[in-house]
């Protein structure tokens, strides 16, 4: 039995910009979803991605996405815009509203240096509102 799609809120733990922790949220759009991350330690980073999701059966999903991040650092004296792509896998528990996932979201800075940051792996733990 596949679980219902719902809005999810939680944490992204791993290499998330300048921090190891981000607030993570997803919102279903038909069979796909919008995803947002918010990180705020040395910089304020807001990321938004559109994810295409594919069922792998048994409550597993695979997703592939693309979007942008905006980094605001040192009290607004530095603003970066990055392109981000991502892929990952998630498991939605059927008897409890918890989702676990693992993803990779490398970024390409498109405003200043055009640097590529490939080491953006993280685990996610989210609570699902149905």
Helices and strands as residue ranges (DSSP letters): E 7-16, E 19-29, E 32-40, E 43-57, E 60-73, E 78-92, E 98-104, E 107-109, E 116-117, E 121-129
